[in-house]
Amino acid sequence: MGDTPRFIWLLGTLMLGGLSCAGERHSAVPTPPAREPQAPPPSHPLEAFSTAEYEQAIQLLRGQGHVNESTSFPLVTPWEPSKQELERFQPGDPVQRRVFVVAYDSARNETFEAVVRVTPPGAVERWTRVPGVQPPLSMQDFDKAKGLVWQDAQWRAALLRRGVTDPHTVYLDTWAMGPSPDPQLKGHRLVKSLPFFKGDTIYSYARPVEGLLALVDLTAQKVVEVIDRGEVPIPQGVGAYDEQAVGPLRARPHPVVLTQPEGANFTLTGNEVRWQNWRFRVEVHPREGPVLHQVTYTDQGRERKILHRLSLSEMLVPYGDPQDTWSWRSAFDVGEYTFGDKTSPLDPGIDVPSNATFLSSAHVDPSGKAQETPRALALYERDGGVLWKHYDAHLKHNESRRGIELVVSFGVVIENYDYMLNYLFKQDGSLDVQVVLTGIMLAKAVPPQTGQAPHAEHEAYGHKVAEGVVAVHHQHFFSFRLDFDVDGLRNSLLEMNTSSLPAGPANPAGNAFSMRMEPLRTETQAQRDMSLAHARRWLIINPNERNALGHPTGYALIPGENSPPFALPENLSRRRAGFIDHAFWATRYAPEELNAAGPYPNQSQGGDGLPSWVKDDQPLVNEDVVVWYTLGVTHTPRPEEWPVMPTAHAGFKLLPVGFFTRNPALDLPMAPRMSP
């Protein structure tokens, strides 16, 4: 694969390029321009932030001397107004806009938080050092790690032993590694880098260089350790999945196109959506991805609150291989890497239907430059199937309504994995939350097998998906934060459990079963698990509002596919992600409690977020209640998911229970009848 002098020449070229990117230092803080960028004045406090507003916030920080040439910006987000401010707001009122900034000074290894008012007159209202935390990783961190790794002689020697002579044929995947047990590394910014051989192709993840990784100290700017567990043959399969690579293609199917000759049924004003009695605002949050705000439903002329805010608060993807080069791999995709600024633009007619309407999103890159992503969110209507129906066999009469659904769709890529989040609004007052998983499974190289092994004799911790390639067992946990305001701020919680009645006078035929509603009165009581045996679900009610039948109004959370964690309770990654211990949590509203693993999960020791917030066991009866739902997907890979996965779907439903007094879709007119 080439001679050593060529390897050294290429390595020198790569190292110089890597150092110029990773270690670049400016001699002075850039001078702010004479005029700050001005965005059109927003008309509502929850209007999506523009690139101009974000850039203004960064310029204010620079102008007041808070940041320097070694400062990066791993997280810049809206600073959302309080519920009280939003309640008081009236159209035409002045709109206050603030930006929350997490700044990291790499030279001092210090993290700072700022709140910056961008509404004139702009000002830095808060600048605070946050000790003992590491903010999310950024592309700057990845570039620095790569430059340091390629300078390391041990690393280069390990690749040479495996026959890899050209650094350009290697893709380095850099991970947050969690806390180090080494006291000398305490407080340092740490990552691990692992190599994949891509050759001269664009396919980065099919050929892992197994057993080799580097622990990199970004604070000390050095490779602490090269871990080499021995040579495993690099898989030969490229893992290509483009049209030219897969072989003969089937005949192209005839397109299925939804046409709307009279136009869409929704209206979009800024980021406010109105559709079929629903009203809400939507934005792409740089950390959390798509966020729904102020979700309401107009019932017979009365606009009624359901949710104040719905978002993906955190994710965890732990892997199940006990080998020390794998056992630490547990990605907090939201908190360690940020979700919303990894948006993959949605292509009409491919990712979403051709009738979609798109919204762009804004975020700030690590250097402080505001960026806009086109087609970050899609809104589209689709056929919803039969909404309700009854055919009277005696009268030969069909009374039926065909539904439509409004979909809010978002796509993101976190290195090898792709995800989509869909919020589905329906005409019966229900709302579905759907996660879609696709992309490329994380692979492990193994020695090629000879002969035909029985299917049952796969690897204990993964499944063979190609010659010399095992896809490792793993799980995906999604923690959704649902700030319910069902008919107002004051809500309570009930758990719904269905069970058979014991044989006896109350159940003489043995057919009887009942559903009981048990109140969850405190945060401790509200830590609940799934129960298929009891068809368990949870109901959020307003005890102060009654429907015409005398029942409290409410919405139920209906689980879909779910799974418990299989990592043991003492496992470090599980301790750091305490939110996965239960499928259901509830807390009393606190505006700073937004992320289930806490605000800084990168290198956290554990215990942050939900486990710490519920220790004071706040009451939840007739209070402002926030629900946290953990959705778990266990992925035991299949060959059919290689080299790229067909989409897998999971999610949950929000279903009105007593919120209406009858079927809310009865008022839907019948569609024109078509001839058979």
Summary of the structure (lengths in Angstrom):
residues: 676
radius of gyration: 27.0
end to end distance: 66.7
largest distance: 90.1
contacts: 2146
relative contact order: 0.11
helix: 14%
strand: 40%
